Amino acid sequence: MRDWRERISIDPNVCHGKPCIKGTRIMVWLIIECLANGDTIEDILEAYPSLTREDVLAALAYAAEMTKEKVVPIEVEESEIQTG
């Protein structure tokens, strides 16, 4: 994927400013959630025919870049912490 910015838009007037694939109202989180749930790129393209393979890859590239930029704390229960 060359640059996700070519395929993803963030417009406050579209989907409440959530990142979407340009020219659609398909939000990036939806694509990532589908992949996380085990859907293949082909499954996503079948469910959303307006998308292309490059759109799905752009969503992945966007998600990857965003996780580099922001730390999201994960709560760990004390019982899950292993002691040496």
Beta strands, then each sheet from edge to edge (+ up, - down):
strand 1: 8-9
strand 2: 20-21
sheet 1: 1+ 2-
end
